[in-house]
Amino acid sequence: MMTLKDAKCGTTVTVTALNGGGAIKRRIMDMGITKGVQIFVRKVAPLGDPVEITVRNYELSIRKADAQNIEVA
């Protein structure tokens, strides 16, 4: 199992599952991150937080704690 937190810069990954409680999962889905969507990992901050991604043609910064709840392939 690989999460978005583990994805390398410059790679495109596909979401396979969303983990976490109801409020966390809902917030992630509200950002447009749903099962099957492709995510391009643009940058990772030097200390790993936040992760800059491109999803559904818009740029988004996501916290490492939230990225850990997103399983990707």
Backbone atoms as SQL, in Angstrom:
CREATE TABLE atoms (id INTEGER PRIMARY KEY, chain TEXT, resi INTEGER, resn TEXT, atom TEXT, x REAL, y REAL, z REAL);
INSERT INTO atoms VALUES
  (1, 'A', 1, 'MET', 'N', 0.842, -1.189, 0.000),
  (2, 'A', 1, 'MET', 'CA', 0.000, 0.000, 0.000),
  (3, 'A', 1, 'MET', 'C', 0.880, 1.243, 0.000),
  (4, 'A', 2, 'MET', 'N', 0.706, 2.076, -1.014),
  (5, 'A', 2, 'MET', 'CA', 1.438, 3.339, -1.088),
  (6, 'A', 2, 'MET', 'C', 0.453, 4.481, -0.911),
  (7, 'A', 3, 'THR', 'N', 0.864, 5.501, -0.182),
  (8, 'A', 3, 'THR', 'CA', 0.002, 6.663, 0.013),
  (9, 'A', 3, 'THR', 'C', 0.556, 7.845, -0.760),
  (10, 'A', 4, 'LEU', 'N', -0.245, 8.879, -0.879),
  (11, 'A', 4, 'LEU', 'CA', 0.180, 10.089, -1.570),
  (12, 'A', 4, 'LEU', 'C', 1.402, 10.698, -0.887),
  (13, 'A', 5, 'LYS', 'N', 1.501, 10.514, 0.406),
  (14, 'A', 5, 'LYS', 'CA', 2.654, 11.017, 1.162),
  (15, 'A', 5, 'LYS', 'C', 3.961, 10.392, 0.665),
  (16, 'A', 6, 'ASP', 'N', 3.912, 9.155, 0.202),
  (17, 'A', 6, 'ASP', 'CA', 5.104, 8.428, -0.245),
  (18, 'A', 6, 'ASP', 'C', 5.443, 8.665, -1.716),
  (19, 'A', 7, 'ALA', 'N', 4.545, 9.293, -2.477),
  (20, 'A', 7, 'ALA', 'CA', 4.766, 9.496, -3.916),
  (21, 'A', 7, 'ALA', 'C', 5.913, 10.469, -4.153),
  (22, 'A', 8, 'LYS', 'N', 6.691, 10.200, -5.179),
  (23, 'A', 8, 'LYS', 'CA', 7.854, 11.028, -5.514),
  (24, 'A', 8, 'LYS', 'C', 7.440, 12.232, -6.358),
  (25, 'A', 9, 'CYS', 'N', 8.246, 13.290, -6.286),
  (26, 'A', 9, 'CYS', 'CA', 8.025, 14.491, -7.099),
  (27, 'A', 9, 'CYS', 'C', 8.078, 14.140, -8.577),
  (28, 'A', 10, 'GLY', 'N', 7.199, 14.773, -9.354),
  (29, 'A', 10, 'GLY', 'CA', 7.212, 14.586, -10.792),
  (30, 'A', 10, 'GLY', 'C', 6.491, 13.344, -11.276),
  (31, 'A', 11, 'THR', 'N', 5.835, 12.625, -10.381),
  (32, 'A', 11, 'THR', 'CA', 5.118, 11.419, -10.787),
  (33, 'A', 11, 'THR', 'C', 3.614, 11.675, -10.822),
  (34, 'A', 12, 'THR', 'N', 2.938, 10.889, -11.623),
  (35, 'A', 12, 'THR', 'CA', 1.476, 10.926, -11.675),
  (36, 'A', 12, 'THR', 'C', 0.970, 9.620, -11.092),
  (37, 'A', 13, 'VAL', 'N', 0.064, 9.729, -10.132),
  (38, 'A', 13, 'VAL', 'CA', -0.480, 8.548, -9.462),
  (39, 'A', 13, 'VAL', 'C', -2.002, 8.572, -9.582),
  (40, 'A', 14, 'THR', 'N', -2.613, 7.414, -9.366),
  (41, 'A', 14, 'THR', 'CA', -4.066, 7.286, -9.415),
  (42, 'A', 14, 'THR', 'C', -4.570, 6.890, -8.036),
  (43, 'A', 15, 'VAL', 'N', -5.608, 7.571, -7.565),
  (44, 'A', 15, 'VAL', 'CA', -6.181, 7.288, -6.252),
  (45, 'A', 15, 'VAL', 'C', -6.902, 5.945, -6.290),
  (46, 'A', 16, 'THR', 'N', -6.561, 5.063, -5.336),
  (47, 'A', 16, 'THR', 'CA', -7.217, 3.761, -5.270),
  (48, 'A', 16, 'THR', 'C', -8.193, 3.662, -4.102),
  (49, 'A', 17, 'ALA', 'N', -7.956, 4.439, -3.029),
  (50, 'A', 17, 'ALA', 'CA', -8.851, 4.398, -1.875),
  (51, 'A', 17, 'ALA', 'C', -8.622, 5.620, -0.996),
  (52, 'A', 18, 'LEU', 'N', -9.653, 5.977, -0.246),
  (53, 'A', 18, 'LEU', 'CA', -9.554, 7.056, 0.738),
  (54, 'A', 18, 'LEU', 'C', -9.799, 6.462, 2.115),
  (55, 'A', 19, 'ASN', 'N', -8.898, 6.754, 3.041),
  (56, 'A', 19, 'ASN', 'CA', -9.029, 6.264, 4.411),
  (57, 'A', 19, 'ASN', 'C', -9.364, 7.432, 5.329),
  (58, 'A', 20, 'GLY', 'N', -9.589, 7.130, 6.593),
  (59, 'A', 20, 'GLY', 'CA', -9.851, 8.183, 7.567),
  (60, 'A', 20, 'GLY', 'C', -11.314, 8.247, 7.937),
  (61, 'A', 21, 'GLY', 'N', -11.578, 9.048, 8.956),
  (62, 'A', 21, 'GLY', 'CA', -12.938, 9.203, 9.465),
  (63, 'A', 21, 'GLY', 'C', -13.818, 10.009, 8.531),
  (64, 'A', 22, 'GLY', 'N', -15.075, 10.134, 8.899),
  (65, 'A', 22, 'GLY', 'CA', -16.061, 10.793, 8.053),
  (66, 'A', 22, 'GLY', 'C', -15.716, 12.215, 7.674),
  (67, 'A', 23, 'ALA', 'N', -15.321, 13.056, 8.652),
  (68, 'A', 23, 'ALA', 'CA', -15.032, 14.464, 8.381),
  (69, 'A', 23, 'ALA', 'C', -13.771, 14.611, 7.534),
  (70, 'A', 24, 'ILE', 'N', -12.770, 13.812, 7.819),
  (71, 'A', 24, 'ILE', 'CA', -11.510, 13.873, 7.064),
  (72, 'A', 24, 'ILE', 'C', -11.745, 13.425, 5.629),
  (73, 'A', 25, 'LYS', 'N', -12.441, 12.315, 5.482),
  (74, 'A', 25, 'LYS', 'CA', -12.725, 11.779, 4.147),
  (75, 'A', 25, 'LYS', 'C', -13.563, 12.774, 3.338),
  (76, 'A', 26, 'ARG', 'N', -14.543, 13.396, 3.967),
  (77, 'A', 26, 'ARG', 'CA', -15.409, 14.367, 3.293),
  (78, 'A', 26, 'ARG', 'C', -14.597, 15.569, 2.828),
  (79, 'A', 27, 'ARG', 'N', -13.669, 16.068, 3.670),
  (80, 'A', 27, 'ARG', 'CA', -12.847, 17.215, 3.292),
  (81, 'A', 27, 'ARG', 'C', -11.961, 16.885, 2.090),
  (82, 'A', 28, 'ILE', 'N', -11.387, 15.676, 2.087),
  (83, 'A', 28, 'ILE', 'CA', -10.546, 15.256, 0.965),
  (84, 'A', 28, 'ILE', 'C', -11.380, 15.167, -0.312),
  (85, 'A', 29, 'MET', 'N', -12.575, 14.614, -0.207),
  (86, 'A', 29, 'MET', 'CA', -13.451, 14.500, -1.378),
  (87, 'A', 29, 'MET', 'C', -13.907, 15.873, -1.861),
  (88, 'A', 30, 'ASP', 'N', -14.124, 16.816, -0.941),
  (89, 'A', 30, 'ASP', 'CA', -14.519, 18.173, -1.314),
  (90, 'A', 30, 'ASP', 'C', -13.422, 18.882, -2.107),
  (91, 'A', 31, 'MET', 'N', -12.171, 18.464, -1.919),
  (92, 'A', 31, 'MET', 'CA', -11.053, 19.035, -2.672),
  (93, 'A', 31, 'MET', 'C', -10.968, 18.445, -4.082),
  (94, 'A', 32, 'GLY', 'N', -11.833, 17.496, -4.409),
  (95, 'A', 32, 'GLY', 'CA', -11.841, 16.900, -5.744),
  (96, 'A', 32, 'GLY', 'C', -11.041, 15.618, -5.836),
  (97, 'A', 33, 'ILE', 'N', -10.561, 15.134, -4.701),
  (98, 'A', 33, 'ILE', 'CA', -9.776, 13.901, -4.695),
  (99, 'A', 33, 'ILE', 'C', -10.720, 12.745, -4.402),
  (100, 'A', 34, 'THR', 'N', -11.022, 11.976, -5.453),
  (101, 'A', 34, 'THR', 'CA', -11.918, 10.836, -5.323),
  (102, 'A', 34, 'THR', 'C', -11.255, 9.613, -5.946),
  (103, 'A', 35, 'LYS', 'N', -11.817, 8.453, -5.698),
  (104, 'A', 35, 'LYS', 'CA', -11.260, 7.211, -6.228),
  (105, 'A', 35, 'LYS', 'C', -11.210, 7.261, -7.752),
  (106, 'A', 36, 'GLY', 'N', -10.050, 6.905, -8.309),
  (107, 'A', 36, 'GLY', 'CA', -9.885, 6.854, -9.750),
  (108, 'A', 36, 'GLY', 'C', -9.293, 8.116, -10.375),
  (109, 'A', 37, 'VAL', 'N', -9.239, 9.219, -9.637),
  (110, 'A', 37, 'VAL', 'CA', -8.708, 10.468, -10.191),
  (111, 'A', 37, 'VAL', 'C', -7.175, 10.419, -10.220),
  (112, 'A', 38, 'GLN', 'N', -6.595, 11.061, -11.236),
  (113, 'A', 38, 'GLN', 'CA', -5.138, 11.108, -11.339),
  (114, 'A', 38, 'GLN', 'C', -4.612, 12.359, -10.652),
  (115, 'A', 39, 'ILE', 'N', -3.483, 12.200, -9.955),
  (116, 'A', 39, 'ILE', 'CA', -2.847, 13.298, -9.233),
  (117, 'A', 39, 'ILE', 'C', -1.398, 13.391, -9.680),
  (118, 'A', 40, 'PHE', 'N', -0.970, 14.606, -10.049),
  (119, 'A', 40, 'PHE', 'CA', 0.423, 14.851, -10.385),
  (120, 'A', 40, 'PHE', 'C', 1.083, 15.508, -9.183),
  (121, 'A', 41, 'VAL', 'N', 2.163, 14.918, -8.687),
  (122, 'A', 41, 'VAL', 'CA', 2.883, 15.447, -7.526),
  (123, 'A', 41, 'VAL', 'C', 3.882, 16.483, -8.030),
  (124, 'A', 42, 'ARG', 'N', 3.611, 17.763, -7.764),
  (125, 'A', 42, 'ARG', 'CA', 4.449, 18.858, -8.266),
  (126, 'A', 42, 'ARG', 'C', 5.678, 19.069, -7.394),
  (127, 'A', 43, 'LYS', 'N', 5.469, 19.262, -6.109),
  (128, 'A', 43, 'LYS', 'CA', 6.580, 19.554, -5.202),
  (129, 'A', 43, 'LYS', 'C', 6.280, 19.006, -3.825),
  (130, 'A', 44, 'VAL', 'N', 7.366, 18.710, -3.106),
  (131, 'A', 44, 'VAL', 'CA', 7.250, 18.343, -1.696),
  (132, 'A', 44, 'VAL', 'C', 8.154, 19.307, -0.937),
  (133, 'A', 45, 'ALA', 'N', 7.633, 19.956, 0.083),
  (134, 'A', 45, 'ALA', 'CA', 8.419, 20.906, 0.866),
  (135, 'A', 45, 'ALA', 'C', 9.621, 20.197, 1.494),
  (136, 'A', 46, 'PRO', 'N', 10.675, 20.935, 1.810),
  (137, 'A', 46, 'PRO', 'CA', 11.898, 20.317, 2.347),
  (138, 'A', 46, 'PRO', 'C', 11.664, 19.394, 3.548),
  (139, 'A', 47, 'LEU', 'N', 10.754, 19.748, 4.419),
  (140, 'A', 47, 'LEU', 'CA', 10.466, 18.896, 5.574),
  (141, 'A', 47, 'LEU', 'C', 9.290, 17.958, 5.314),
  (142, 'A', 48, 'GLY', 'N', 8.794, 17.945, 4.079),
  (143, 'A', 48, 'GLY', 'CA', 7.743, 17.015, 3.700),
  (144, 'A', 48, 'GLY', 'C', 6.332, 17.527, 3.882),
  (145, 'A', 49, 'ASP', 'N', 6.176, 18.739, 4.399),
  (146, 'A', 49, 'ASP', 'CA', 4.833, 19.252, 4.654),
  (147, 'A', 49, 'ASP', 'C', 4.754, 20.702, 4.216),
  (148, 'A', 50, 'PRO', 'N', 3.917, 21.122, 3.310),
  (149, 'A', 50, 'PRO', 'CA', 2.886, 20.369, 2.605),
  (150, 'A', 50, 'PRO', 'C', 3.394, 19.766, 1.298),
  (151, 'A', 51, 'VAL', 'N', 2.506, 19.035, 0.644),
  (152, 'A', 51, 'VAL', 'CA', 2.774, 18.444, -0.663),
  (153, 'A', 51, 'VAL', 'C', 1.955, 19.235, -1.677),
  (154, 'A', 52, 'GLU', 'N', 2.595, 19.717, -2.739),
  (155, 'A', 52, 'GLU', 'CA', 1.877, 20.445, -3.787),
  (156, 'A', 52, 'GLU', 'C', 1.527, 19.482, -4.899),
  (157, 'A', 53, 'ILE', 'N', 0.232, 19.446, -5.247),
  (158, 'A', 53, 'ILE', 'CA', -0.249, 18.513, -6.263),
  (159, 'A', 53, 'ILE', 'C', -1.107, 19.246, -7.292),
  (160, 'A', 54, 'THR', 'N', -1.299, 18.603, -8.437),
  (161, 'A', 54, 'THR', 'CA', -2.254, 19.077, -9.435),
  (162, 'A', 54, 'THR', 'C', -3.305, 17.989, -9.579),
  (163, 'A', 55, 'VAL', 'N', -4.560, 18.366, -9.343),
  (164, 'A', 55, 'VAL', 'CA', -5.670, 17.425, -9.438),
  (165, 'A', 55, 'VAL', 'C', -6.831, 18.119, -10.148),
  (166, 'A', 56, 'ARG', 'N', -7.385, 17.458, -11.161),
  (167, 'A', 56, 'ARG', 'CA', -8.500, 18.016, -11.950),
  (168, 'A', 56, 'ARG', 'C', -8.179, 19.410, -12.484),
  (169, 'A', 57, 'ASN', 'N', -6.956, 19.584, -12.989),
  (170, 'A', 57, 'ASN', 'CA', -6.490, 20.826, -13.607),
  (171, 'A', 57, 'ASN', 'C', -6.416, 22.020, -12.650),
  (172, 'A', 58, 'TYR', 'N', -6.299, 21.789, -11.365),
  (173, 'A', 58, 'TYR', 'CA', -6.008, 22.894, -10.459),
  (174, 'A', 58, 'TYR', 'C', -4.949, 22.471, -9.456),
  (175, 'A', 59, 'GLU', 'N', -4.234, 23.475, -8.946),
  (176, 'A', 59, 'GLU', 'CA', -3.134, 23.221, -8.023),
  (177, 'A', 59, 'GLU', 'C', -3.639, 23.266, -6.597),
  (178, 'A', 60, 'LEU', 'N', -3.075, 22.382, -5.780),
  (179, 'A', 60, 'LEU', 'CA', -3.543, 22.221, -4.418),
  (180, 'A', 60, 'LEU', 'C', -2.366, 21.879, -3.525),
  (181, 'A', 61, 'SER', 'N', -2.348, 22.456, -2.330),
  (182, 'A', 61, 'SER', 'CA', -1.359, 22.066, -1.325),
  (183, 'A', 61, 'SER', 'C', -2.107, 21.273, -0.268),
  (184, 'A', 62, 'ILE', 'N', -1.572, 20.126, 0.062),
  (185, 'A', 62, 'ILE', 'CA', -2.237, 19.235, 1.006),
  (186, 'A', 62, 'ILE', 'C', -1.274, 18.860, 2.128),
  (187, 'A', 63, 'ARG', 'N', -1.790, 18.809, 3.339),
  (188, 'A', 63, 'ARG', 'CA', -0.957, 18.469, 4.487),
  (189, 'A', 63, 'ARG', 'C', -0.533, 17.012, 4.429),
  (190, 'A', 64, 'LYS', 'N', 0.617, 16.748, 5.026),
  (191, 'A', 64, 'LYS', 'CA', 1.153, 15.385, 5.050),
  (192, 'A', 64, 'LYS', 'C', 0.178, 14.440, 5.764),
  (193, 'A', 65, 'ALA', 'N', -0.475, 14.920, 6.809),
  (194, 'A', 65, 'ALA', 'CA', -1.423, 14.085, 7.550),
  (195, 'A', 65, 'ALA', 'C', -2.612, 13.680, 6.662),
  (196, 'A', 66, 'ASP', 'N', -3.058, 14.596, 5.807),
  (197, 'A', 66, 'ASP', 'CA', -4.157, 14.262, 4.889),
  (198, 'A', 66, 'ASP', 'C', -3.662, 13.373, 3.758),
  (199, 'A', 67, 'ALA', 'N', -2.450, 13.631, 3.260),
  (200, 'A', 67, 'ALA', 'CA', -1.887, 12.831, 2.171),
  (201, 'A', 67, 'ALA', 'C', -1.715, 11.377, 2.580),
  (202, 'A', 68, 'GLN', 'N', -1.519, 11.153, 3.863),
  (203, 'A', 68, 'GLN', 'CA', -1.337, 9.799, 4.377),
  (204, 'A', 68, 'GLN', 'C', -2.629, 8.977, 4.295),
  (205, 'A', 69, 'ASN', 'N', -3.768, 9.662, 4.211),
  (206, 'A', 69, 'ASN', 'CA', -5.063, 8.983, 4.117),
  (207, 'A', 69, 'ASN', 'C', -5.481, 8.659, 2.697),
  (208, 'A', 70, 'ILE', 'N', -4.645, 9.007, 1.707),
  (209, 'A', 70, 'ILE', 'CA', -4.986, 8.810, 0.308),
  (210, 'A', 70, 'ILE', 'C', -4.110, 7.701, -0.259),
  (211, 'A', 71, 'GLU', 'N', -4.685, 6.534, -0.537),
  (212, 'A', 71, 'GLU', 'CA', -3.940, 5.420, -1.127),
  (213, 'A', 71, 'GLU', 'C', -3.871, 5.604, -2.633),
  (214, 'A', 72, 'VAL', 'N', -2.672, 5.411, -3.180),
  (215, 'A', 72, 'VAL', 'CA', -2.465, 5.607, -4.619),
  (216, 'A', 72, 'VAL', 'C', -1.722, 4.414, -5.225),
  (217, 'A', 73, 'ALA', 'N', -1.776, 4.337, -6.533),
  (218, 'A', 73, 'ALA', 'CA', -1.047, 3.299, -7.268),
  (219, 'A', 73, 'ALA', 'C', -0.267, 3.945, -8.387);
